[in-house]
Amino acid sequence: MGNRIKQVRKEKGLTQQELAYKLSVTRQYISLLERGEAQATISVAMEIANKLNTCIYTLFGFDKFECEQCHKGVGGN
């Protein structure tokens, strides 16, 4: 999941610090997630997906699956 967070974050033009601010966490925590040295809970993963305006399935690498909101073009989780 970490590489996907990094990929989507960069696609959105956000720094680790900017994403951390949006999530009310530290930049170091984002770094740990992206390097795979920490695991996000489902609720944190959902919040990350929401702040990155993407589907949680994308963060977990399940691009071929779509949630109902993604199918409607809503984004988020």
mmCIF file of the N, C-alpha and C atoms, coordinates in Angstrom:
data_MODEL
# 
_entry.id   MODEL 
# 
loop_
_atom_site.group_PDB 
_atom_site.id 
_atom_site.type_symbol 
_atom_site.label_atom_id 
_atom_site.label_alt_id 
_atom_site.label_comp_id 
_atom_site.label_asym_id 
_atom_site.label_entity_id 
_atom_site.label_seq_id 
_atom_site.pdbx_PDB_ins_code 
_atom_site.Cartn_x 
_atom_site.Cartn_y 
_atom_site.Cartn_z 
_atom_site.occupancy 
_atom_site.B_iso_or_equiv 
_atom_site.pdbx_formal_charge 
_atom_site.auth_seq_id 
_atom_site.auth_comp_id 
_atom_site.auth_asym_id 
_atom_site.auth_atom_id 
_atom_site.pdbx_PDB_model_num 
ATOM 1   N N  . MET A 1 1  ? 0.819   -1.193 0.000   1.00 0.00 ? 1  MET A N  1 
ATOM 2   C CA . MET A 1 1  ? 0.000   0.000  0.000   1.00 0.00 ? 1  MET A CA 1 
ATOM 3   C C  . MET A 1 1  ? 0.862   1.256  0.000   1.00 0.00 ? 1  MET A C  1 
ATOM 4   N N  . GLY A 1 2  ? 2.036   1.188  0.614   1.00 0.00 ? 2  GLY A N  1 
ATOM 5   C CA . GLY A 1 2  ? 2.879   2.366  0.738   1.00 0.00 ? 2  GLY A CA 1 
ATOM 6   C C  . GLY A 1 2  ? 3.277   2.977  -0.583  1.00 0.00 ? 2  GLY A C  1 
ATOM 7   N N  . ASN A 1 3  ? 3.707   2.126  -1.521  1.00 0.00 ? 3  ASN A N  1 
ATOM 8   C CA . ASN A 1 3  ? 4.095   2.647  -2.828  1.00 0.00 ? 3  ASN A CA 1 
ATOM 9   C C  . ASN A 1 3  ? 2.929   3.304  -3.534  1.00 0.00 ? 3  ASN A C  1 
ATOM 10  N N  . ARG A 1 4  ? 1.736   2.759  -3.328  1.00 0.00 ? 4  ARG A N  1 
ATOM 11  C CA . ARG A 1 4  ? 0.542   3.331  -3.960  1.00 0.00 ? 4  ARG A CA 1 
ATOM 12  C C  . ARG A 1 4  ? 0.211   4.695  -3.356  1.00 0.00 ? 4  ARG A C  1 
ATOM 13  N N  . ILE A 1 5  ? 0.365   4.836  -2.045  1.00 0.00 ? 5  ILE A N  1 
ATOM 14  C CA . ILE A 1 5  ? 0.125   6.135  -1.419  1.00 0.00 ? 5  ILE A CA 1 
ATOM 15  C C  . ILE A 1 5  ? 1.083   7.158  -2.026  1.00 0.00 ? 5  ILE A C  1 
ATOM 16  N N  . LYS A 1 6  ? 2.344   6.784  -2.105  1.00 0.00 ? 6  LYS A N  1 
ATOM 17  C CA . LYS A 1 6  ? 3.354   7.688  -2.654  1.00 0.00 ? 6  LYS A CA 1 
ATOM 18  C C  . LYS A 1 6  ? 3.037   8.052  -4.099  1.00 0.00 ? 6  LYS A C  1 
ATOM 19  N N  . GLN A 1 7  ? 2.672   7.058  -4.886  1.00 0.00 ? 7  GLN A N  1 
ATOM 20  C CA . GLN A 1 7  ? 2.366   7.287  -6.295  1.00 0.00 ? 7  GLN A CA 1 
ATOM 21  C C  . GLN A 1 7  ? 1.195   8.249  -6.460  1.00 0.00 ? 7  GLN A C  1 
ATOM 22  N N  . VAL A 1 8  ? 0.106   7.983  -5.763  1.00 0.00 ? 8  VAL A N  1 
ATOM 23  C CA . VAL A 1 8  ? -1.086  8.827  -5.888  1.00 0.00 ? 8  VAL A CA 1 
ATOM 24  C C  . VAL A 1 8  ? -0.802  10.221 -5.323  1.00 0.00 ? 8  VAL A C  1 
ATOM 25  N N  . ARG A 1 9  ? -0.091  10.283 -4.204  1.00 0.00 ? 9  ARG A N  1 
ATOM 26  C CA . ARG A 1 9  ? 0.255   11.586 -3.607  1.00 0.00 ? 9  ARG A CA 1 
ATOM 27  C C  . ARG A 1 9  ? 1.022   12.436 -4.603  1.00 0.00 ? 9  ARG A C  1 
ATOM 28  N N  . LYS A 1 10 ? 2.004   11.827 -5.263  1.00 0.00 ? 10 LYS A N  1 
ATOM 29  C CA . LYS A 1 10 ? 2.807   12.566 -6.238  1.00 0.00 ? 10 LYS A CA 1 
ATOM 30  C C  . LYS A 1 10 ? 1.980   12.954 -7.456  1.00 0.00 ? 10 LYS A C  1 
ATOM 31  N N  . GLU A 1 11 ? 1.086   12.066 -7.892  1.00 0.00 ? 11 GLU A N  1 
ATOM 32  C CA . GLU A 1 11 ? 0.196   12.384 -9.016  1.00 0.00 ? 11 GLU A CA 1 
ATOM 33  C C  . GLU A 1 11 ? -0.667  13.597 -8.701  1.00 0.00 ? 11 GLU A C  1 
ATOM 34  N N  . LYS A 1 12 ? -1.038  13.734 -7.424  1.00 0.00 ? 12 LYS A N  1 
ATOM 35  C CA . LYS A 1 12 ? -1.867  14.862 -6.988  1.00 0.00 ? 12 LYS A CA 1 
ATOM 36  C C  . LYS A 1 12 ? -1.034  16.111 -6.695  1.00 0.00 ? 12 LYS A C  1 
ATOM 37  N N  . GLY A 1 13 ? 0.292   15.983 -6.800  1.00 0.00 ? 13 GLY A N  1 
ATOM 38  C CA . GLY A 1 13 ? 1.170   17.128 -6.591  1.00 0.00 ? 13 GLY A CA 1 
ATOM 39  C C  . GLY A 1 13 ? 1.321   17.530 -5.136  1.00 0.00 ? 13 GLY A C  1 
ATOM 40  N N  . LEU A 1 14 ? 1.168   16.578 -4.237  1.00 0.00 ? 14 LEU A N  1 
ATOM 41  C CA . LEU A 1 14 ? 1.275   16.874 -2.806  1.00 0.00 ? 14 LEU A CA 1 
ATOM 42  C C  . LEU A 1 14 ? 2.610   16.383 -2.255  1.00 0.00 ? 14 LEU A C  1 
ATOM 43  N N  . THR A 1 15 ? 3.143   17.120 -1.313  1.00 0.00 ? 15 THR A N  1 
ATOM 44  C CA . THR A 1 15 ? 4.313   16.668 -0.573  1.00 0.00 ? 15 THR A CA 1 
ATOM 45  C C  . THR A 1 15 ? 3.837   15.798 0.589   1.00 0.00 ? 15 THR A C  1 
ATOM 46  N N  . GLN A 1 16 ? 4.766   15.090 1.203   1.00 0.00 ? 16 GLN A N  1 
ATOM 47  C CA . GLN A 1 16 ? 4.416   14.330 2.406   1.00 0.00 ? 16 GLN A CA 1 
ATOM 48  C C  . GLN A 1 16 ? 3.878   15.270 3.474   1.00 0.00 ? 16 GLN A C  1 
ATOM 49  N N  . GLN A 1 17 ? 4.486   16.429 3.602   1.00 0.00 ? 17 GLN A N  1 
ATOM 50  C CA . GLN A 1 17 ? 4.066   17.397 4.620   1.00 0.00 ? 17 GLN A CA 1 
ATOM 51  C C  . GLN A 1 17 ? 2.639   17.866 4.373   1.00 0.00 ? 17 GLN A C  1 
ATOM 52  N N  . GLU A 1 18 ? 2.304   18.132 3.117   1.00 0.00 ? 18 GLU A N  1 
ATOM 53  C CA . GLU A 1 18 ? 0.951   18.596 2.799   1.00 0.00 ? 18 GLU A CA 1 
ATOM 54  C C  . GLU A 1 18 ? -0.090  17.521 3.085   1.00 0.00 ? 18 GLU A C  1 
ATOM 55  N N  . LEU A 1 19 ? 0.228   16.286 2.718   1.00 0.00 ? 19 LEU A N  1 
ATOM 56  C CA . LEU A 1 19 ? -0.711  15.199 3.014   1.00 0.00 ? 19 LEU A CA 1 
ATOM 57  C C  . LEU A 1 19 ? -0.837  15.002 4.517   1.00 0.00 ? 19 LEU A C  1 
ATOM 58  N N  . ALA A 1 20 ? 0.279   15.043 5.209   1.00 0.00 ? 20 ALA A N  1 
ATOM 59  C CA . ALA A 1 20 ? 0.255   14.895 6.667   1.00 0.00 ? 20 ALA A CA 1 
ATOM 60  C C  . ALA A 1 20 ? -0.631  15.963 7.307   1.00 0.00 ? 20 ALA A C  1 
ATOM 61  N N  . TYR A 1 21 ? -0.513  17.188 6.839   1.00 0.00 ? 21 TYR A N  1 
ATOM 62  C CA . TYR A 1 21 ? -1.327  18.286 7.373   1.00 0.00 ? 21 TYR A CA 1 
ATOM 63  C C  . TYR A 1 21 ? -2.816  18.003 7.156   1.00 0.00 ? 21 TYR A C  1 
ATOM 64  N N  . LYS A 1 22 ? -3.167  17.542 5.964   1.00 0.00 ? 22 LYS A N  1 
ATOM 65  C CA . LYS A 1 22 ? -4.568  17.245 5.666   1.00 0.00 ? 22 LYS A CA 1 
ATOM 66  C C  . LYS A 1 22 ? -5.119  16.138 6.562   1.00 0.00 ? 22 LYS A C  1 
ATOM 67  N N  . LEU A 1 23 ? -4.233  15.230 6.975   1.00 0.00 ? 23 LEU A N  1 
ATOM 68  C CA . LEU A 1 23 ? -4.644  14.093 7.796   1.00 0.00 ? 23 LEU A CA 1 
ATOM 69  C C  . LEU A 1 23 ? -4.450  14.321 9.295   1.00 0.00 ? 23 LEU A C  1 
ATOM 70  N N  . SER A 1 24 ? -3.834  15.447 9.648   1.00 0.00 ? 24 SER A N  1 
ATOM 71  C CA . SER A 1 24 ? -3.517  15.746 11.053  1.00 0.00 ? 24 SER A CA 1 
ATOM 72  C C  . SER A 1 24 ? -2.590  14.691 11.646  1.00 0.00 ? 24 SER A C  1 
ATOM 73  N N  . VAL A 1 25 ? -1.593  14.293 10.848  1.00 0.00 ? 25 VAL A N  1 
ATOM 74  C CA . VAL A 1 25 ? -0.555  13.374 11.315  1.00 0.00 ? 25 VAL A CA 1 
ATOM 75  C C  . VAL A 1 25 ? 0.799   14.008 10.986  1.00 0.00 ? 25 VAL A C  1 
ATOM 76  N N  . THR A 1 26 ? 1.858   13.341 11.366  1.00 0.00 ? 26 THR A N  1 
ATOM 77  C CA . THR A 1 26 ? 3.183   13.892 11.090  1.00 0.00 ? 26 THR A CA 1 
ATOM 78  C C  . THR A 1 26 ? 3.677   13.452 9.705   1.00 0.00 ? 26 THR A C  1 
ATOM 79  N N  . ARG A 1 27 ? 4.601   14.224 9.169   1.00 0.00 ? 27 ARG A N  1 
ATOM 80  C CA . ARG A 1 27 ? 5.239   13.864 7.909   1.00 0.00 ? 27 ARG A CA 1 
ATOM 81  C C  . ARG A 1 27 ? 5.974   12.548 8.063   1.00 0.00 ? 27 ARG A C  1 
ATOM 82  N N  . GLN A 1 28 ? 6.543   12.334 9.242   1.00 0.00 ? 28 GLN A N  1 
ATOM 83  C CA . GLN A 1 28 ? 7.272   11.104 9.507   1.00 0.00 ? 28 GLN A CA 1 
ATOM 84  C C  . GLN A 1 28 ? 6.363   9.879  9.400   1.00 0.00 ? 28 GLN A C  1 
ATOM 85  N N  . TYR A 1 29 ? 5.123   10.024 9.853   1.00 0.00 ? 29 TYR A N  1 
ATOM 86  C CA . TYR A 1 29 ? 4.168   8.916  9.751   1.00 0.00 ? 29 TYR A CA 1 
ATOM 87  C C  . TYR A 1 29 ? 3.873   8.595  8.284   1.00 0.00 ? 29 TYR A C  1 
ATOM 88  N N  . ILE A 1 30 ? 3.687   9.624  7.473   1.00 0.00 ? 30 ILE A N  1 
ATOM 89  C CA . ILE A 1 30 ? 3.455   9.412  6.043   1.00 0.00 ? 30 ILE A CA 1 
ATOM 90  C C  . ILE A 1 30 ? 4.656   8.708  5.428   1.00 0.00 ? 30 ILE A C  1 
ATOM 91  N N  . SER A 1 31 ? 5.842   9.136  5.803   1.00 0.00 ? 31 SER A N  1 
ATOM 92  C CA . SER A 1 31 ? 7.068   8.518  5.310   1.00 0.00 ? 31 SER A CA 1 
ATOM 93  C C  . SER A 1 31 ? 7.126   7.040  5.690   1.00 0.00 ? 31 SER A C  1 
ATOM 94  N N  . LEU A 1 32 ? 6.804   6.724  6.927   1.00 0.00 ? 32 LEU A N  1 
ATOM 95  C CA . LEU A 1 32 ? 6.786   5.331  7.383   1.00 0.00 ? 32 LEU A CA 1 
ATOM 96  C C  . LEU A 1 32 ? 5.787   4.498  6.578   1.00 0.00 ? 32 LEU A C  1 
ATOM 97  N N  . LEU A 1 33 ? 4.607   5.061  6.330   1.00 0.00 ? 33 LEU A N  1 
ATOM 98  C CA . LEU A 1 33 ? 3.604   4.353  5.541   1.00 0.00 ? 33 LEU A CA 1 
ATOM 99  C C  . LEU A 1 33 ? 4.118   4.086  4.132   1.00 0.00 ? 33 LEU A C  1 
ATOM 100 N N  . GLU A 1 34 ? 4.688   5.114  3.525   1.00 0.00 ? 34 GLU A N  1 
ATOM 101 C CA . GLU A 1 34 ? 5.147   4.981  2.146   1.00 0.00 ? 34 GLU A CA 1 
ATOM 102 C C  . GLU A 1 34 ? 6.300   3.988  2.010   1.00 0.00 ? 34 GLU A C  1 
ATOM 103 N N  . ARG A 1 35 ? 7.107   3.874  3.036   1.00 0.00 ? 35 ARG A N  1 
ATOM 104 C CA . ARG A 1 35 ? 8.232   2.925  3.007   1.00 0.00 ? 35 ARG A CA 1 
ATOM 105 C C  . ARG A 1 35 ? 7.820   1.535  3.471   1.00 0.00 ? 35 ARG A C  1 
ATOM 106 N N  . GLY A 1 36 ? 6.581   1.376  3.908   1.00 0.00 ? 36 GLY A N  1 
ATOM 107 C CA . GLY A 1 36 ? 6.110   0.076  4.371   1.00 0.00 ? 36 GLY A CA 1 
ATOM 108 C C  . GLY A 1 36 ? 6.579   -0.277 5.764   1.00 0.00 ? 36 GLY A C  1 
ATOM 109 N N  . GLU A 1 37 ? 7.040   0.717  6.513   1.00 0.00 ? 37 GLU A N  1 
ATOM 110 C CA . GLU A 1 37 ? 7.520   0.478  7.873   1.00 0.00 ? 37 GLU A CA 1 
ATOM 111 C C  . GLU A 1 37 ? 6.425   0.667  8.920   1.00 0.00 ? 37 GLU A C  1 
ATOM 112 N N  . ALA A 1 38 ? 5.263   1.096  8.466   1.00 0.00 ? 38 ALA A N  1 
ATOM 113 C CA . ALA A 1 38 ? 4.085   1.215  9.326   1.00 0.00 ? 38 ALA A CA 1 
ATOM 114 C C  . ALA A 1 38 ? 2.891   0.806  8.481   1.00 0.00 ? 38 ALA A C  1 
ATOM 115 N N  . GLN A 1 39 ? 1.878   0.291  9.136   1.00 0.00 ? 39 GLN A N  1 
ATOM 116 C CA . GLN A 1 39 ? 0.657   -0.118 8.451   1.00 0.00 ? 39 GLN A CA 1 
ATOM 117 C C  . GLN A 1 39 ? -0.493  0.758  8.915   1.00 0.00 ? 39 GLN A C  1 
ATOM 118 N N  . ALA A 1 40 ? -1.235  1.267  7.966   1.00 0.00 ? 40 ALA A N  1 
ATOM 119 C CA . ALA A 1 40 ? -2.400  2.093  8.295   1.00 0.00 ? 40 ALA A CA 1 
ATOM 120 C C  . ALA A 1 40 ? -3.576  1.197  8.667   1.00 0.00 ? 40 ALA A C  1 
ATOM 121 N N  . THR A 1 41 ? -4.358  1.645  9.604   1.00 0.00 ? 41 THR A N  1 
ATOM 122 C CA . THR A 1 41 ? -5.614  0.957  9.896   1.00 0.00 ? 41 THR A CA 1 
ATOM 123 C C  . THR A 1 41 ? -6.562  1.217  8.722   1.00 0.00 ? 41 THR A C  1 
ATOM 124 N N  . ILE A 1 42 ? -7.631  0.460  8.666   1.00 0.00 ? 42 ILE A N  1 
ATOM 125 C CA . ILE A 1 42 ? -8.612  0.669  7.599   1.00 0.00 ? 42 ILE A CA 1 
ATOM 126 C C  . ILE A 1 42 ? -9.162  2.088  7.660   1.00 0.00 ? 42 ILE A C  1 
ATOM 127 N N  . SER A 1 43 ? -9.435  2.588  8.852   1.00 0.00 ? 43 SER A N  1 
ATOM 128 C CA . SER A 1 43 ? -9.992  3.939  8.958   1.00 0.00 ? 43 SER A CA 1 
ATOM 129 C C  . SER A 1 43 ? -8.994  4.998  8.473   1.00 0.00 ? 43 SER A C  1 
ATOM 130 N N  . VAL A 1 44 ? -7.712  4.810  8.775   1.00 0.00 ? 44 VAL A N  1 
ATOM 131 C CA . VAL A 1 44 ? -6.689  5.744  8.294   1.00 0.00 ? 44 VAL A CA 1 
ATOM 132 C C  . VAL A 1 44 ? -6.549  5.616  6.777   1.00 0.00 ? 44 VAL A C  1 
ATOM 133 N N  . ALA A 1 45 ? -6.562  4.399  6.266   1.00 0.00 ? 45 ALA A N  1 
ATOM 134 C CA . ALA A 1 45 ? -6.470  4.194  4.821   1.00 0.00 ? 45 ALA A CA 1 
ATOM 135 C C  . ALA A 1 45 ? -7.641  4.861  4.101   1.00 0.00 ? 45 ALA A C  1 
ATOM 136 N N  . MET A 1 46 ? -8.815  4.762  4.684   1.00 0.00 ? 46 MET A N  1 
ATOM 137 C CA . MET A 1 46 ? -9.986  5.406  4.091   1.00 0.00 ? 46 MET A CA 1 
ATOM 138 C C  . MET A 1 46 ? -9.827  6.922  4.093   1.00 0.00 ? 46 MET A C  1 
ATOM 139 N N  . GLU A 1 47 ? -9.287  7.461  5.170   1.00 0.00 ? 47 GLU A N  1 
ATOM 140 C CA . GLU A 1 47 ? -9.073  8.901  5.262   1.00 0.00 ? 47 GLU A CA 1 
ATOM 141 C C  . GLU A 1 47 ? -8.009  9.356  4.253   1.00 0.00 ? 47 GLU A C  1 
ATOM 142 N N  . ILE A 1 48 ? -6.956  8.559  4.091   1.00 0.00 ? 48 ILE A N  1 
ATOM 143 C CA . ILE A 1 48 ? -5.925  8.871  3.103   1.00 0.00 ? 48 ILE A CA 1 
ATOM 144 C C  . ILE A 1 48 ? -6.555  8.892  1.705   1.00 0.00 ? 48 ILE A C  1 
ATOM 145 N N  . ALA A 1 49 ? -7.322  7.869  1.387   1.00 0.00 ? 49 ALA A N  1 
ATOM 146 C CA . ALA A 1 49 ? -7.989  7.815  0.078   1.00 0.00 ? 49 ALA A CA 1 
ATOM 147 C C  . ALA A 1 49 ? -8.882  9.034  -0.119  1.00 0.00 ? 49 ALA A C  1 
ATOM 148 N N  . ASN A 1 50 ? -9.601  9.400  0.917   1.00 0.00 ? 50 ASN A N  1 
ATOM 149 C CA . ASN A 1 50 ? -10.486 10.563 0.845   1.00 0.00 ? 50 ASN A CA 1 
ATOM 150 C C  . ASN A 1 50 ? -9.688  11.836 0.567   1.00 0.00 ? 50 ASN A C  1 
ATOM 151 N N  . LYS A 1 51 ? -8.618  12.037 1.302   1.00 0.00 ? 51 LYS A N  1 
ATOM 152 C CA . LYS A 1 51 ? -7.815  13.257 1.133   1.00 0.00 ? 51 LYS A CA 1 
ATOM 153 C C  . LYS A 1 51 ? -7.096  13.286 -0.213  1.00 0.00 ? 51 LYS A C  1 
ATOM 154 N N  . LEU A 1 52 ? -6.805  12.103 -0.767  1.00 0.00 ? 52 LEU A N  1 
ATOM 155 C CA . LEU A 1 52 ? -6.162  12.038 -2.082  1.00 0.00 ? 52 LEU A CA 1 
ATOM 156 C C  . LEU A 1 52 ? -7.193  11.969 -3.207  1.00 0.00 ? 52 LEU A C  1 
ATOM 157 N N  . ASN A 1 53 ? -8.471  12.024 -2.826  1.00 0.00 ? 53 ASN A N  1 
ATOM 158 C CA . ASN A 1 53 ? -9.568  11.992 -3.787  1.00 0.00 ? 53 ASN A CA 1 
ATOM 159 C C  . ASN A 1 53 ? -9.457  10.771 -4.709  1.00 0.00 ? 53 ASN A C  1 
ATOM 160 N N  . THR A 1 54 ? -9.247  9.636  -4.086  1.00 0.00 ? 54 THR A N  1 
ATOM 161 C CA . THR A 1 54 ? -9.159  8.384  -4.826  1.00 0.00 ? 54 THR A CA 1 
ATOM 162 C C  . THR A 1 54 ? -9.924  7.318  -4.069  1.00 0.00 ? 54 THR A C  1 
ATOM 163 N N  . CYS A 1 55 ? -10.007 6.165  -4.655  1.00 0.00 ? 55 CYS A N  1 
ATOM 164 C CA . CYS A 1 55 ? -10.721 5.043  -4.045  1.00 0.00 ? 55 CYS A CA 1 
ATOM 165 C C  . CYS A 1 55 ? -9.757  4.238  -3.179  1.00 0.00 ? 55 CYS A C  1 
ATOM 166 N N  . ILE A 1 56 ? -10.226 3.736  -2.077  1.00 0.00 ? 56 ILE A N  1 
ATOM 167 C CA . ILE A 1 56 ? -9.377  2.927  -1.204  1.00 0.00 ? 56 ILE A CA 1 
ATOM 168 C C  . ILE A 1 56 ? -8.862  1.698  -1.943  1.00 0.00 ? 56 ILE A C  1 
ATOM 169 N N  . TYR A 1 57 ? -9.629  1.180  -2.894  1.00 0.00 ? 57 TYR A N  1 
ATOM 170 C CA . TYR A 1 57 ? -9.163  0.042  -3.682  1.00 0.00 ? 57 TYR A CA 1 
ATOM 171 C C  . TYR A 1 57 ? -7.888  0.385  -4.443  1.00 0.00 ? 57 TYR A C  1 
ATOM 172 N N  . THR A 1 58 ? -7.781  1.606  -4.909  1.00 0.00 ? 58 THR A N  1 
ATOM 173 C CA . THR A 1 58 ? -6.574  2.050  -5.605  1.00 0.00 ? 58 THR A CA 1 
ATOM 174 C C  . THR A 1 58 ? -5.372  1.998  -4.685  1.00 0.00 ? 58 THR A C  1 
ATOM 175 N N  . LEU A 1 59 ? -5.549  2.424  -3.434  1.00 0.00 ? 59 LEU A N  1 
ATOM 176 C CA . LEU A 1 59 ? -4.435  2.411  -2.484  1.00 0.00 ? 59 LEU A CA 1 
ATOM 177 C C  . LEU A 1 59 ? -3.963  0.997  -2.189  1.00 0.00 ? 59 LEU A C  1 
ATOM 178 N N  . PHE A 1 60 ? -4.873  0.040  -2.243  1.00 0.00 ? 60 PHE A N  1 
ATOM 179 C CA . PHE A 1 60 ? -4.507  -1.345 -1.976  1.00 0.00 ? 60 PHE A CA 1 
ATOM 180 C C  . PHE A 1 60 ? -4.110  -2.097 -3.248  1.00 0.00 ? 60 PHE A C  1 
ATOM 181 N N  . GLY A 1 61 ? -4.099  -1.376 -4.378  1.00 0.00 ? 61 GLY A N  1 
ATOM 182 C CA . GLY A 1 61 ? -3.657  -1.981 -5.627  1.00 0.00 ? 61 GLY A CA 1 
ATOM 183 C C  . GLY A 1 61 ? -4.695  -2.826 -6.330  1.00 0.00 ? 61 GLY A C  1 
ATOM 184 N N  . PHE A 1 62 ? -5.953  -2.642 -5.989  1.00 0.00 ? 62 PHE A N  1 
ATOM 185 C CA . PHE A 1 62 ? -7.036  -3.391 -6.624  1.00 0.00 ? 62 PHE A CA 1 
ATOM 186 C C  . PHE A 1 62 ? -7.735  -2.517 -7.651  1.00 0.00 ? 62 PHE A C  1 
ATOM 187 N N  . ASP A 1 63 ? -6.986  -1.997 -8.601  1.00 0.00 ? 63 ASP A N  1 
ATOM 188 C CA . ASP A 1 63 ? -7.545  -1.081 -9.591  1.00 0.00 ? 63 ASP A CA 1 
ATOM 189 C C  . ASP A 1 63 ? -8.658  -1.690 -10.430 1.00 0.00 ? 63 ASP A C  1 
ATOM 190 N N  . LYS A 1 64 ? -8.617  -3.006 -10.616 1.00 0.00 ? 64 LYS A N  1 
ATOM 191 C CA . LYS A 1 64 ? -9.644  -3.622 -11.453 1.00 0.00 ? 64 LYS A CA 1 
ATOM 192 C C  . LYS A 1 64 ? -10.997 -3.701 -10.758 1.00 0.00 ? 64 LYS A C  1 
ATOM 193 N N  . PHE A 1 65 ? -11.009 -3.516 -9.441  1.00 0.00 ? 65 PHE A N  1 
ATOM 194 C CA . PHE A 1 65 ? -12.254 -3.497 -8.696  1.00 0.00 ? 65 PHE A CA 1 
ATOM 195 C C  . PHE A 1 65 ? -12.686 -2.045 -8.513  1.00 0.00 ? 65 PHE A C  1 
ATOM 196 N N  . GLU A 1 66 ? -13.956 -1.835 -8.489  1.00 0.00 ? 66 GLU A N  1 
ATOM 197 C CA . GLU A 1 66 ? -14.452 -0.491 -8.263  1.00 0.00 ? 66 GLU A CA 1 
ATOM 198 C C  . GLU A 1 66 ? -15.535 -0.518 -7.196  1.00 0.00 ? 66 GLU A C  1 
ATOM 199 N N  . CYS A 1 67 ? -15.446 0.442  -6.312  1.00 0.00 ? 67 CYS A N  1 
ATOM 200 C CA . CYS A 1 67 ? -16.516 0.553  -5.336  1.00 0.00 ? 67 CYS A CA 1 
ATOM 201 C C  . CYS A 1 67 ? -17.661 1.331  -5.987  1.00 0.00 ? 67 CYS A C  1 
ATOM 202 N N  . GLU A 1 68 ? -18.788 1.342  -5.367  1.00 0.00 ? 68 GLU A N  1 
ATOM 203 C CA . GLU A 1 68 ? -19.970 1.993  -5.924  1.00 0.00 ? 68 GLU A CA 1 
ATOM 204 C C  . GLU A 1 68 ? -19.713 3.485  -6.168  1.00 0.00 ? 68 GLU A C  1 
ATOM 205 N N  . GLN A 1 69 ? -19.064 4.167  -5.244  1.00 0.00 ? 69 GLN A N  1 
ATOM 206 C CA . GLN A 1 69 ? -18.812 5.599  -5.403  1.00 0.00 ? 69 GLN A CA 1 
ATOM 207 C C  . GLN A 1 69 ? -17.866 5.868  -6.566  1.00 0.00 ? 69 GLN A C  1 
ATOM 208 N N  . CYS A 1 70 ? -16.838 5.023  -6.725  1.00 0.00 ? 70 CYS A N  1 
ATOM 209 C CA . CYS A 1 70 ? -15.904 5.190  -7.837  1.00 0.00 ? 70 CYS A CA 1 
ATOM 210 C C  . CYS A 1 70 ? -16.632 4.991  -9.155  1.00 0.00 ? 70 CYS A C  1 
ATOM 211 N N  . HIS A 1 71 ? -17.506 4.009  -9.177  1.00 0.00 ? 71 HIS A N  1 
ATOM 212 C CA . HIS A 1 71 ? -18.254 3.726  -10.398 1.00 0.00 ? 71 HIS A CA 1 
ATOM 213 C C  . HIS A 1 71 ? -19.110 4.925  -10.791 1.00 0.00 ? 71 HIS A C  1 
ATOM 214 N N  . LYS A 1 72 ? -19.602 5.647  -9.789  1.00 0.00 ? 72 LYS A N  1 
ATOM 215 C CA . LYS A 1 72 ? -20.405 6.837  -10.048 1.00 0.00 ? 72 LYS A CA 1 
ATOM 216 C C  . LYS A 1 72 ? -19.552 8.054  -10.346 1.00 0.00 ? 72 LYS A C  1 
ATOM 217 N N  . GLY A 1 73 ? -18.220 7.895  -10.216 1.00 0.00 ? 73 GLY A N  1 
ATOM 218 C CA . GLY A 1 73 ? -17.333 9.021  -10.489 1.00 0.00 ? 73 GLY A CA 1 
ATOM 219 C C  . GLY A 1 73 ? -17.199 9.985  -9.333  1.00 0.00 ? 73 GLY A C  1 
ATOM 220 N N  . VAL A 1 74 ? -17.599 9.527  -8.150  1.00 0.00 ? 74 VAL A N  1 
ATOM 221 C CA . VAL A 1 74 ? -17.540 10.385 -6.974  1.00 0.00 ? 74 VAL A CA 1 
ATOM 222 C C  . VAL A 1 74 ? -16.130 10.480 -6.436  1.00 0.00 ? 74 VAL A C  1 
ATOM 223 N N  . GLY A 1 75 ? -15.341 9.407  -6.577  1.00 0.00 ? 75 GLY A N  1 
ATOM 224 C CA . GLY A 1 75 ? -14.001 9.370  -5.990  1.00 0.00 ? 75 GLY A CA 1 
ATOM 225 C C  . GLY A 1 75 ? -14.108 9.031  -4.521  1.00 0.00 ? 75 GLY A C  1 
ATOM 226 N N  . GLY A 1 76 ? -13.083 9.322  -3.786  1.00 0.00 ? 76 GLY A N  1 
ATOM 227 C CA . GLY A 1 76 ? -13.107 9.042  -2.356  1.00 0.00 ? 76 GLY A CA 1 
ATOM 228 C C  . GLY A 1 76 ? -13.145 7.548  -2.095  1.00 0.00 ? 76 GLY A C  1 
ATOM 229 N N  . ASN A 1 77 ? -13.700 7.162  -0.955  1.00 0.00 ? 77 ASN A N  1 
ATOM 230 C CA . ASN A 1 77 ? -13.669 5.756  -0.590  1.00 0.00 ? 77 ASN A CA 1 
ATOM 231 C C  . ASN A 1 77 ? -15.034 5.163  -0.607  1.00 0.00 ? 77 ASN A C  1 
# 
